Amino acid sequence: MEKNGYKILLVEDDPALAFIVRDNLEHDGYDVGTADDGEKALDLFAKDSFNICLLDIMLPKMDGFSVAKKIREKDQNIPIIFLTARSMIEDKITGLSIGGDDYITKPFSMDELNLKIKIFLKRNRVLTIEEDKDINFQIGSYRFNTGNITLYHGDESRELTLKEAELLKFFCERPNQVLNRSEILNRVWGNDDYFLGRSLDVFISRLRKYLKSDSDIKIQNLHGIGYRFICKKITMEQ
C-alpha cells in the first residue's frame, strides 16, 4: 500500500490488538509507530513527528491520561484519541478534559477508528490553512490569534488547545447568537455524543476562566438549549 504521508503513534499494551490495529492502519497507507507502555510512548513521541496519537488508558508504567498530559505540554494541537475499555462517564470526561480530542470504546471496528482518524486529520489540514490566514479576533479587551491559537490580554498570553481554540473561534464568528448544543458539538467535535456533551461543559468553564478579566464578556448558559457568547465588541482582522 502506498504511504499517504501521515504518521500515527499507537500506544497499546495488548499485543494482539496492537498488531491488528497497526496492520489495518498500515494497509490504509499510514506510517505507524507503536509503544506498549506510557514511558516508551513519550520516548517515541520525543524522537519522532506524528500527526495523531491513539492512546490506551490502562498502560504499564504510566497511564494514558498521564501520557496525554505530557504530550499536551509539548504539542497543543496534535489530535489525541483514547482507546478505552472503560465505560464510566467520569473516565471519558477526564480524558477529554485533560486534552484528549475523542475516545473510542473497546471493542471497536476499524471502520469506526478510521473514520475518527480521517475527521481529525482533515480538521488539522483546515487549521493549517487558517494558520496561513492568521486571523485576529478582538474580543473586548482580549485578542485571539487563530494562527498560533493564542489568547492575549495586555502583556499576558495563553496558548490554547486545539479544541479550546476551535470552540472560541466558533463563538467569535457567532457573537450574541443562540447556539444549540448539538450545533456546537457537531461543528467542534464532529458529533453530538452524550459524553462529548458533558465534556463541552468543561471546555465552556475553561473559556469562562480565560476570559474573566473582561466583565463585558459572558458565555450564557441557556438551559435545555445551548449557549450564547455575549460580547459588546468583537472585530476580525486578517
C-alpha positions as a Python dict, from the first residue, in 0.01 Angstrom:
ca = {
    (1, 'M'): (0, 0, 0),
    (2, 'E'): (132, 344, -96),
    (3, 'K'): (201, 570, 202),
    (4, 'N'): (-39, 862, 249),
    (5, 'G'): (212, 1084, 433),
    (6, 'Y'): (54, 1060, 779),
    (7, 'K'): (224, 910, 1085),
    (8, 'I'): (29, 769, 1378),
    (9, 'L'): (151, 696, 1731),
    (10, 'L'): (-29, 384, 1857),
    (11, 'V'): (9, 312, 2231),
    (12, 'E'): (-148, -20, 2328),
    (13, 'D'): (-21, -289, 2566),
    (14, 'D'): (-239, -570, 2428),
    (15, 'P'): (-7, -722, 2163),
    (16, 'A'): (-290, -887, 1967),
    (17, 'L'): (-495, -567, 1945),
    (18, 'A'): (-188, -357, 1869),
    (19, 'F'): (-96, -592, 1581),
    (20, 'I'): (-447, -582, 1432),
    (21, 'V'): (-476, -203, 1455),
    (22, 'R'): (-127, -142, 1319),
    (23, 'D'): (-174, -390, 1033),
    (24, 'N'): (-503, -230, 929),
    (25, 'L'): (-367, 125, 951),
    (26, 'E'): (-56, 36, 751),
    (27, 'H'): (-279, -129, 492),
    (28, 'D'): (-459, 208, 462),
    (29, 'G'): (-130, 385, 396),
    (30, 'Y'): (-42, 519, 741),
    (31, 'D'): (305, 501, 891),
    (32, 'V'): (257, 364, 1245),
    (33, 'G'): (489, 386, 1546),
    (34, 'T'): (394, 162, 1838),
    (35, 'A'): (464, 152, 2211),
    (36, 'D'): (333, -87, 2478),
    (37, 'D'): (376, 133, 2784),
    (38, 'G'): (350, 501, 2872),
    (39, 'E'): (723, 569, 2910),
    (40, 'K'): (807, 416, 2571),
    (41, 'A'): (527, 623, 2419),
    (42, 'L'): (677, 950, 2545),
    (43, 'D'): (1026, 847, 2429),
    (44, 'L'): (890, 773, 2083),
    (45, 'F'): (693, 1098, 2074),
    (46, 'A'): (1006, 1297, 2166),
    (47, 'K'): (1213, 1134, 1891),
    (48, 'D'): (969, 1143, 1601),
    (49, 'S'): (698, 1357, 1445),
    (50, 'F'): (340, 1229, 1445),
    (51, 'N'): (9, 1354, 1304),
    (52, 'I'): (-220, 1183, 1555),
    (53, 'C'): (-196, 979, 1879),
    (54, 'L'): (-403, 674, 1972),
    (55, 'L'): (-365, 612, 2345),
    (56, 'D'): (-490, 321, 2552),
    (57, 'I'): (-581, 438, 2903),
    (58, 'M'): (-472, 132, 3103),
    (59, 'L'): (-97, 116, 3035),
    (60, 'P'): (205, -13, 3230),
    (61, 'K'): (442, 238, 3396),
    (62, 'M'): (234, 544, 3303),
    (63, 'D'): (-136, 550, 3218),
    (64, 'G'): (-283, 708, 2907),
    (65, 'F'): (-412, 1013, 3093),
    (66, 'S'): (-60, 1094, 3217),
    (67, 'V'): (85, 1036, 2870),
    (68, 'A'): (-173, 1273, 2721),
    (69, 'K'): (-86, 1544, 2973),
    (70, 'K'): (284, 1516, 2885),
    (71, 'I'): (209, 1526, 2512),
    (72, 'R'): (-9, 1834, 2559),
    (73, 'E'): (279, 2012, 2735),
    (74, 'K'): (484, 1972, 2416),
    (75, 'D'): (215, 1995, 2149),
    (76, 'Q'): (-122, 2167, 2194),
    (77, 'N'): (-251, 2075, 1851),
    (78, 'I'): (-188, 1708, 1777),
    (79, 'P'): (-516, 1512, 1793),
    (80, 'I'): (-537, 1254, 2074),
    (81, 'I'): (-789, 971, 2062),
    (82, 'F'): (-821, 746, 2368),
    (83, 'L'): (-872, 372, 2321),
    (84, 'T'): (-1057, 261, 2632),
    (85, 'A'): (-1224, -45, 2774),
    (86, 'R'): (-1369, 172, 3048),
    (87, 'S'): (-1735, 262, 3024),
    (88, 'M'): (-1753, 504, 3317),
    (89, 'I'): (-1869, 852, 3220),
    (90, 'E'): (-1616, 1012, 3456),
    (91, 'D'): (-1323, 842, 3283),
    (92, 'K'): (-1433, 960, 2941),
    (93, 'I'): (-1486, 1315, 3062),
    (94, 'T'): (-1146, 1309, 3233),
    (95, 'G'): (-977, 1203, 2910),
    (96, 'L'): (-1143, 1478, 2709),
    (97, 'S'): (-1085, 1739, 2978),
    (98, 'I'): (-709, 1686, 3008),
    (99, 'G'): (-650, 1741, 2639),
    (100, 'G'): (-791, 1442, 2455),
    (101, 'D'): (-997, 1512, 2147),
    (102, 'D'): (-1212, 1200, 2135),
    (103, 'Y'): (-1236, 841, 2256),
    (104, 'I'): (-1331, 505, 2114),
    (105, 'T'): (-1460, 225, 2338),
    (106, 'K'): (-1330, -131, 2303),
    (107, 'P'): (-1428, -344, 2129),
    (108, 'F'): (-1438, -118, 1824),
    (109, 'S'): (-1443, -166, 1449),
    (110, 'M'): (-1157, -47, 1232),
    (111, 'D'): (-1411, 137, 1019),
    (112, 'E'): (-1510, 343, 1324),
    (113, 'L'): (-1148, 413, 1416),
    (114, 'N'): (-1057, 503, 1059),
    (115, 'L'): (-1347, 746, 1039),
    (116, 'K'): (-1235, 926, 1356),
    (117, 'I'): (-876, 943, 1233),
    (118, 'K'): (-984, 1092, 900),
    (119, 'I'): (-1204, 1351, 1074),
    (120, 'F'): (-919, 1478, 1290),
    (121, 'L'): (-660, 1475, 1014),
    (122, 'K'): (-899, 1674, 796),
    (123, 'R'): (-952, 1928, 1076),
    (124, 'N'): (-580, 1971, 1120),
    (125, 'R'): (-546, 2040, 747),
    (126, 'V'): (-815, 2308, 781),
    (127, 'L'): (-634, 2453, 1082),
    (128, 'T'): (-310, 2470, 880),
    (129, 'I'): (-489, 2663, 606),
    (130, 'E'): (-635, 2901, 864),
    (131, 'E'): (-292, 2948, 1019),
    (132, 'D'): (-180, 3092, 686),
    (133, 'K'): (-465, 3344, 708),
    (134, 'D'): (-361, 3437, 1063),
    (135, 'I'): (-698, 3578, 1170),
    (136, 'N'): (-709, 3809, 1472),
    (137, 'F'): (-1030, 3850, 1672),
    (138, 'Q'): (-1052, 4147, 1907),
    (139, 'I'): (-1283, 4023, 2182),
    (140, 'G'): (-1342, 4313, 2418),
    (141, 'S'): (-1004, 4366, 2584),
    (142, 'Y'): (-870, 4031, 2455),
    (143, 'R'): (-707, 3941, 2125),
    (144, 'F'): (-736, 3589, 1985),
    (145, 'N'): (-497, 3484, 1708),
    (146, 'T'): (-608, 3174, 1514),
    (147, 'G'): (-265, 3129, 1357),
    (148, 'N'): (-84, 3046, 1679),
    (149, 'I'): (-411, 2966, 1866),
    (150, 'T'): (-312, 3208, 2140),
    (151, 'L'): (-528, 3436, 2355),
    (152, 'Y'): (-374, 3770, 2457),
    (153, 'H'): (-473, 4009, 2734),
    (154, 'G'): (-242, 4302, 2798),
    (155, 'D'): (108, 4163, 2850),
    (156, 'E'): (-24, 3814, 2924),
    (157, 'S'): (-80, 3534, 2675),
    (158, 'R'): (-223, 3182, 2687),
    (159, 'E'): (-173, 2916, 2423),
    (160, 'L'): (-499, 2727, 2382),
    (161, 'T'): (-554, 2363, 2296),
    (162, 'L'): (-691, 2290, 1951),
    (163, 'K'): (-1038, 2219, 2088),
    (164, 'E'): (-1039, 2535, 2305),
    (165, 'A'): (-935, 2739, 2001),
    (166, 'E'): (-1198, 2582, 1774),
    (167, 'L'): (-1469, 2645, 2032),
    (168, 'L'): (-1363, 3007, 2088),
    (169, 'K'): (-1344, 3068, 1712),
    (170, 'F'): (-1692, 2921, 1670),
    (171, 'F'): (-1823, 3164, 1934),
    (172, 'C'): (-1635, 3462, 1788),
    (173, 'E'): (-1791, 3401, 1447),
    (174, 'R'): (-2139, 3395, 1603),
    (175, 'P'): (-2144, 3661, 1877),
    (176, 'N'): (-2468, 3722, 2069),
    (177, 'Q'): (-2645, 3437, 1889),
    (178, 'V'): (-2837, 3149, 2046),
    (179, 'L'): (-2626, 2840, 1974),
    (180, 'N'): (-2772, 2493, 2008),
    (181, 'R'): (-2557, 2239, 2198),
    (182, 'S'): (-2589, 1991, 1913),
    (183, 'E'): (-2473, 2255, 1662),
    (184, 'I'): (-2164, 2332, 1871),
    (185, 'L'): (-2076, 1966, 1923),
    (186, 'N'): (-2114, 1877, 1556),
    (187, 'R'): (-1901, 2171, 1447),
    (188, 'V'): (-1620, 2132, 1700),
    (189, 'W'): (-1620, 1756, 1773),
    (190, 'G'): (-1791, 1613, 1468),
    (191, 'N'): (-2088, 1459, 1652),
    (192, 'D'): (-2323, 1529, 1942),
    (193, 'D'): (-2246, 1223, 2152),
    (194, 'Y'): (-2371, 1244, 2513),
    (195, 'F'): (-2023, 1211, 2664),
    (196, 'L'): (-1887, 1485, 2438),
    (197, 'G'): (-2177, 1699, 2558),
    (198, 'R'): (-2057, 1656, 2915),
    (199, 'S'): (-1706, 1747, 2802),
    (200, 'L'): (-1837, 2061, 2631),
    (201, 'D'): (-1944, 2191, 2972),
    (202, 'V'): (-1585, 2152, 3092),
    (203, 'F'): (-1449, 2344, 2793),
    (204, 'I'): (-1705, 2620, 2845),
    (205, 'S'): (-1588, 2654, 3206),
    (206, 'R'): (-1229, 2685, 3085),
    (207, 'L'): (-1312, 2962, 2839),
    (208, 'R'): (-1505, 3149, 3106),
    (209, 'K'): (-1199, 3135, 3329),
    (210, 'Y'): (-968, 3253, 3049),
    (211, 'L'): (-1196, 3549, 2965),
    (212, 'K'): (-1293, 3651, 3320),
    (213, 'S'): (-1080, 3969, 3321),
    (214, 'D'): (-1333, 4142, 3094),
    (215, 'S'): (-1672, 4170, 3266),
    (216, 'D'): (-1839, 4254, 2933),
    (217, 'I'): (-1767, 3903, 2802),
    (218, 'K'): (-2003, 3626, 2909),
    (219, 'I'): (-2086, 3276, 2794),
    (220, 'Q'): (-2453, 3249, 2886),
    (221, 'N'): (-2597, 2905, 2959),
    (222, 'L'): (-2942, 2866, 2802),
    (223, 'H'): (-3097, 2576, 2991),
    (224, 'G'): (-3213, 2298, 2762),
    (225, 'I'): (-3094, 2484, 2452),
    (226, 'G'): (-2725, 2569, 2448),
    (227, 'Y'): (-2516, 2883, 2491),
    (228, 'R'): (-2488, 3246, 2387),
    (229, 'F'): (-2147, 3415, 2359),
    (230, 'I'): (-2211, 3771, 2475),
    (231, 'C'): (-1962, 4045, 2392),
    (232, 'K'): (-2031, 4411, 2315),
    (233, 'K'): (-1735, 4441, 2081),
    (234, 'I'): (-1588, 4176, 1851),
    (235, 'T'): (-1389, 4264, 1541),
    (236, 'M'): (-1192, 4046, 1300),
    (237, 'E'): (-875, 4127, 1107),
    (238, 'Q'): (-676, 3917, 859),
}
